[in-house]
């Protein structure tokens, strides 16, 4: 199965809304970061931003 993606590298965007989502996606984000560009965004919510900083996301 081919999807017509010509580039080796992808830009992947995660929009994290809750602390639970940070914990859920953390290992996936770190693994994807090795070979692709990853952008993580979130709403301005204290628990989400603090946990993202602690986890280096």
C-alpha atoms as an extended CHARMM CRD file, in Angstrom:
* protein
*
        57  EXT
         1         1  UNK       CA              0.0000000000        0.0000000000        0.0000000000  PROA      1               0.0000000000
         2         2  UNK       CA              1.3980000000        3.3880000000       -0.9730000000  PROA      2               0.0000000000
         3         3  UNK       CA              0.1520000000        6.7940000000        0.0430000000  PROA      3               0.0000000000
         4         4  UNK       CA              2.0360000000        8.9350000000       -2.4500000000  PROA      4               0.0000000000
         5         5  UNK       CA              4.3650000000       10.4610000000        0.1350000000  PROA      5               0.0000000000
         6         6  UNK       CA              7.5790000000       11.3510000000       -1.6810000000  PROA      6               0.0000000000
         7         7  UNK       CA              9.5820000000       12.7410000000        1.2440000000  PROA      7               0.0000000000
         8         8  UNK       CA             11.4890000000       10.6100000000        3.7490000000  PROA      8               0.0000000000
         9         9  UNK       CA             10.6850000000       13.0550000000        6.5100000000  PROA      9               0.0000000000
        10        10  UNK       CA              7.2470000000       14.0320000000        7.7360000000  PROA      10              0.0000000000
        11        11  UNK       CA              5.9880000000       16.9420000000        9.8100000000  PROA      11              0.0000000000
        12        12  UNK       CA              3.6590000000       15.5630000000       12.4680000000  PROA      12              0.0000000000
        13        13  UNK       CA              1.4580000000       17.6850000000       14.6990000000  PROA      13              0.0000000000
        14        14  UNK       CA              0.0760000000       16.6010000000       18.0890000000  PROA      14              0.0000000000
        15        15  UNK       CA             -2.5220000000       18.8560000000       19.7010000000  PROA      15              0.0000000000
        16        16  UNK       CA             -2.6050000000       17.7650000000       23.3360000000  PROA      16              0.0000000000
        17        17  UNK       CA             -5.6100000000       18.8220000000       25.3960000000  PROA      17              0.0000000000
        18        18  UNK       CA             -5.2080000000       16.9380000000       28.6740000000  PROA      18              0.0000000000
        19        19  UNK       CA             -2.3700000000       15.6420000000       30.8840000000  PROA      19              0.0000000000
        20        20  UNK       CA             -3.6010000000       12.1200000000       30.1590000000  PROA      20              0.0000000000
        21        21  UNK       CA             -2.9340000000       12.6530000000       26.4440000000  PROA      21              0.0000000000
        22        22  UNK       CA              0.6490000000       13.7420000000       27.1620000000  PROA      22              0.0000000000
        23        23  UNK       CA              1.2810000000       10.5020000000       29.0360000000  PROA      23              0.0000000000
        24        24  UNK       CA             -0.4430000000        8.4710000000       26.3170000000  PROA      24              0.0000000000
        25        25  UNK       CA              1.4430000000       10.0140000000       23.3760000000  PROA      25              0.0000000000
        26        26  UNK       CA              4.8240000000       10.5520000000       25.0890000000  PROA      26              0.0000000000
        27        27  UNK       CA              6.5840000000        7.4000000000       23.8740000000  PROA      27              0.0000000000
        28        28  UNK       CA              5.1700000000        7.8110000000       20.3640000000  PROA      28              0.0000000000
        29        29  UNK       CA              6.3220000000       11.4400000000       20.1630000000  PROA      29              0.0000000000
        30        30  UNK       CA              9.8400000000       10.6150000000       21.3660000000  PROA      30              0.0000000000
        31        31  UNK       CA             10.1490000000        7.7460000000       18.8930000000  PROA      31              0.0000000000
        32        32  UNK       CA              8.8430000000        9.7950000000       15.9570000000  PROA      32              0.0000000000
        33        33  UNK       CA             11.1430000000       12.7520000000       16.8320000000  PROA      33              0.0000000000
        34        34  UNK       CA             14.1760000000       10.6460000000       15.9180000000  PROA      34              0.0000000000
        35        35  UNK       CA             13.3500000000       10.6830000000       12.1950000000  PROA      35              0.0000000000
        36        36  UNK       CA             10.6900000000       13.3340000000       11.6670000000  PROA      36              0.0000000000
        37        37  UNK       CA              9.7380000000       16.8520000000       12.6930000000  PROA      37              0.0000000000
        38        38  UNK       CA              7.2040000000       16.8720000000       15.5300000000  PROA      38              0.0000000000
        39        39  UNK       CA              5.1710000000       19.8560000000       16.6940000000  PROA      39              0.0000000000
        40        40  UNK       CA              3.2550000000       19.6440000000       19.9770000000  PROA      40              0.0000000000
        41        41  UNK       CA              0.6730000000       22.2680000000       20.8200000000  PROA      41              0.0000000000
        42        42  UNK       CA             -1.8060000000       22.6150000000       23.6600000000  PROA      42              0.0000000000
        43        43  UNK       CA             -4.2050000000       25.0340000000       25.1920000000  PROA      43              0.0000000000
        44        44  UNK       CA             -2.8640000000       27.3050000000       27.9150000000  PROA      44              0.0000000000
        45        45  UNK       CA             -3.7210000000       24.9770000000       30.7900000000  PROA      45              0.0000000000
        46        46  UNK       CA             -1.3120000000       24.8790000000       33.7520000000  PROA      46              0.0000000000
        47        47  UNK       CA             -1.2470000000       21.1160000000       34.2550000000  PROA      47              0.0000000000
        48        48  UNK       CA             -0.7140000000       20.4100000000       30.5560000000  PROA      48              0.0000000000
        49        49  UNK       CA              2.0850000000       22.9390000000       30.0700000000  PROA      49              0.0000000000
        50        50  UNK       CA              3.8830000000       21.9630000000       33.2960000000  PROA      50              0.0000000000
        51        51  UNK       CA              3.7600000000       18.2550000000       32.4830000000  PROA      51              0.0000000000
        52        52  UNK       CA              4.9780000000       18.9000000000       28.9240000000  PROA      52              0.0000000000
        53        53  UNK       CA              7.9620000000       20.8470000000       30.2970000000  PROA      53              0.0000000000
        54        54  UNK       CA              8.7750000000       18.1310000000       32.8390000000  PROA      54              0.0000000000
        55        55  UNK       CA              8.6180000000       15.4490000000       30.1290000000  PROA      55              0.0000000000
        56        56  UNK       CA             10.6220000000       17.5730000000       27.6120000000  PROA      56              0.0000000000
        57        57  UNK       CA              7.9090000000       17.5740000000       24.9780000000  PROA      57              0.0000000000
